[in-house]
Amino acid sequence: MAESALFDTFARAPLRFERGEGVWLVTESGERYLDFGAGVAVTSCGHANPHLVEALKSQAEKVWHLSNLYEIPEQERLARRLVDATFADKAFFTNSGAEALECAIKTARRYHYSKGHPEKFHIITFEGAFHGRTIATIAAGGQEKYMEGFGPKAEGFDQVPFGDLDALNAAINENTGALLIEPIQGEGGVRPVPKEFMRELRRICDEKGLLLILDEVQTGVGRTGKLFAHEWAGITPDIMAIAKGIGGGFPFGACLATAEAASGMKPGIHGTTYGGNPLAMACGNAVLDIVLADGFLENVRDVALVFRQGLAALKDRFPTVIEDIRGEGLLLGIKAKVPAGDLISGMRDQHMLAVMAGDNVVRILPPLVVTAEEAREGLRRIERAAEVLSAEQLKKSA
């Protein structure tokens, strides 16, 4: 086989999928896989969702690209729907989650600059975070493995230990402008931020005149059973980055903000060529049609409970394979006692897909349209994978 013409930046599994149907993916040879990775929490409404397909096809027959030199009605409509459903007053559309975070960072810095405090450009983030792969967002995440070899770390990001309020308070100084956090660290190992900690962050920001930025790229758009994960803590941010599930598979993101937080973003300050294009906006509006429908988020919570209870039972049954179950809604993590890659490989042998995370965790991220019976089928496949790994452990110890 000829050497690939692609960059060698991915260790790809030897699978080629030709089509998808709901929570299933079908290979070129016709094998069916239960997709509980959802393109890393992207295909929120499942594969080839008829409503999304029709929205994209309909828009594709009209106009694909206009640029933001002109008004785009579907962009205005999607922005209004997101604003009406959240804390926000303003939205800026991007091509990805990393760009949404870049916009959030620039919005926070520009806010303080416009108020006469250009020195307040530092943003405090939390160890274990993942905010993207641009030069700024790898600095925000602070993980050495993502920064190595890319030159000096971008200035203005100060990391503190996850969940450490004392360290956070000690790190805040006259240069601090904002706090940035994921309500659940996805790449970091499906580590939920305690609700009380989230409330304390909001209090600190209010008290010290800081902006609270939330990275809901992975946790948003119904993934945890609420439209956005911060709702579980009963707080609101000043700025929020979203992406992944909002497009249902079409790439785009958004930065949402209050009018006050966005007050420094004037004409010419920030821009995008493709962000908010008509194709993306058609998909985003179609996703919201589904996710905001009566009963949808309640069903996500119901199916998540089935999954959570089933995983807890598997933990009890296979204590040498599964150490703990983490997460919220349909963003679940299996903290493994065996190498997480072995568990993912074992699940793949059972024709089930999942996603790796830090801290030796397997992420379970099914499309939000997954049914209770499909969840039970997923549990059966995880059970079979755990049985094989458990048997292998017994052989080694014999």
Secondary structure as the mmCIF struct_conf table of DSSP 4:
data_model
#
loop_
_struct_conf.conf_type_id
_struct_conf.id
_struct_conf.beg_label_comp_id
_struct_conf.beg_label_asym_id
_struct_conf.beg_label_seq_id
_struct_conf.end_label_comp_id
_struct_conf.end_label_asym_id
_struct_conf.end_label_seq_id
HELX_LH_PP_P HELX_LH_PP_P1 ALA A 2 SER A 4
BEND BEND1 ALA A 5 LEU A 6
BEND BEND2 ASP A 8 ASP A 8
BEND BEND3 PRO A 14 PRO A 14
STRN STRN1 PHE A 17 GLU A 21
STRN STRN2 GLY A 22 GLY A 22
TURN_TY1_P TURN_TY1_P1 VAL A 23 VAL A 23
STRN STRN3 TRP A 24 THR A 27
TURN_TY1_P TURN_TY1_P2 GLU A 28 SER A 29
STRN STRN4 ARG A 32 ASP A 35
BEND BEND4 PHE A 36 GLY A 37
HELX_RH_AL_P HELX_RH_AL_P1 ALA A 38 ALA A 41
TURN_TY1_P TURN_TY1_P3 VAL A 42 VAL A 42
TURN_TY1_P TURN_TY1_P4 SER A 44 CYS A 45
STRN STRN5 HIS A 47 HIS A 47
TURN_TY1_P TURN_TY1_P5 ALA A 48 ALA A 48
HELX_RH_AL_P HELX_RH_AL_P2 PRO A 50 ALA A 60
TURN_TY1_P TURN_TY1_P6 GLU A 61 LYS A 62
BEND BEND5 TRP A 64 TRP A 64
TURN_TY1_P TURN_TY1_P7 ASN A 68 LEU A 69
BEND BEND6 TYR A 70 TYR A 70
HELX_RH_AL_P HELX_RH_AL_P3 PRO A 73 ALA A 85
BEND BEND7 THR A 86 PHE A 87
BEND BEND8 ASP A 89 ASP A 89
STRN STRN6 LYS A 90 THR A 94
BEND BEND9 ASN A 95 SER A 96
HELX_RH_AL_P HELX_RH_AL_P4 GLY A 97 SER A 114
TURN_TY1_P TURN_TY1_P8 LYS A 115 GLY A 116
TURN_TY1_P TURN_TY1_P9 PRO A 118 GLU A 119
STRN STRN7 HIS A 122 PHE A 126
TURN_TY1_P TURN_TY1_P10 GLU A 127 GLY A 128
BEND BEND10 ARG A 133 THR A 134
HELX_RH_AL_P HELX_RH_AL_P5 ILE A 135 GLY A 141
HELX_RH_AL_P HELX_RH_AL_P6 GLU A 144 MET A 147
TURN_TY1_P TURN_TY1_P11 GLU A 148 GLY A 149
BEND BEND11 PHE A 150 PHE A 150
BEND BEND12 PRO A 152 PRO A 152
HELX_LH_PP_P HELX_LH_PP_P2 LYS A 153 ALA A 154
BEND BEND13 GLU A 155 GLY A 156
STRN STRN8 PHE A 157 VAL A 160
TURN_TY1_P TURN_TY1_P12 PHE A 162 GLY A 163
HELX_RH_AL_P HELX_RH_AL_P7 LEU A 165 ALA A 171
TURN_TY1_P TURN_TY1_P13 GLU A 174 ASN A 175
STRN STRN9 THR A 176 ILE A 181
BEND BEND14 PRO A 183 PRO A 183
STRN STRN10 ILE A 184 GLN A 185
TURN_TY1_P TURN_TY1_P14 GLY A 186 GLY A 189
BEND BEND15 VAL A 190 VAL A 190
STRN STRN11 ARG A 191 PRO A 192
HELX_LH_PP_P HELX_LH_PP_P3 VAL A 193 PRO A 194
HELX_RH_AL_P HELX_RH_AL_P8 LYS A 195 LYS A 208
TURN_TY1_P TURN_TY1_P15 GLY A 209 GLY A 209
HELX_LH_PP_P HELX_LH_PP_P4 LEU A 210 LEU A 210
STRN STRN12 LEU A 211 ASP A 215
TURN_TY1_P TURN_TY1_P16 VAL A 217 THR A 224
BEND BEND16 GLY A 225 PHE A 228
HELX_RH_3T_P HELX_RH_3T_P1 ALA A 229 ALA A 233
TURN_TY1_P TURN_TY1_P17 GLY A 234 GLY A 234
BEND BEND17 ASP A 238 ASP A 238
STRN STRN13 ILE A 239 ILE A 242
HELX_RH_3T_P HELX_RH_3T_P2 LYS A 244 GLY A 247
TURN_TY1_P TURN_TY1_P18 GLY A 248 GLY A 249
BEND BEND18 PHE A 250 PHE A 250
STRN STRN14 GLY A 253 ALA A 257
TURN_TY1_P TURN_TY1_P19 ALA A 259 GLY A 264
TURN_TY1_P TURN_TY1_P20 PRO A 267 GLY A 268
BEND BEND19 ILE A 269 HIS A 270
BEND BEND20 THR A 273 TYR A 274
TURN_TY1_P TURN_TY1_P21 GLY A 275 GLY A 276
HELX_RH_AL_P HELX_RH_AL_P9 PRO A 278 VAL A 291
TURN_TY1_P TURN_TY1_P22 LEU A 292 LEU A 292
BEND BEND21 ALA A 293 ALA A 293
TURN_TY1_P TURN_TY1_P23 ASP A 294 GLY A 295
HELX_RH_AL_P HELX_RH_AL_P10 PHE A 296 ARG A 317
TURN_TY1_P TURN_TY1_P24 PRO A 319 VAL A 321
STRN STRN15 ILE A 322 GLU A 328
TURN_TY1_P TURN_TY1_P25 GLY A 329 LEU A 330
STRN STRN16 LEU A 331 ALA A 336
BEND BEND22 LYS A 337 VAL A 338
HELX_RH_AL_P HELX_RH_AL_P11 ALA A 340 ASP A 349
TURN_TY1_P TURN_TY1_P26 GLN A 350 HIS A 351
STRN STRN17 MET A 352 LEU A 353
STRN STRN18 VAL A 355 ALA A 357
TURN_TY1_P TURN_TY1_P27 GLY A 358 ASN A 360
STRN STRN19 VAL A 361 ILE A 364
TURN_TY1_P TURN_TY1_P28 LEU A 368 VAL A 369
HELX_RH_AL_P HELX_RH_AL_P12 ALA A 372 SER A 397
#
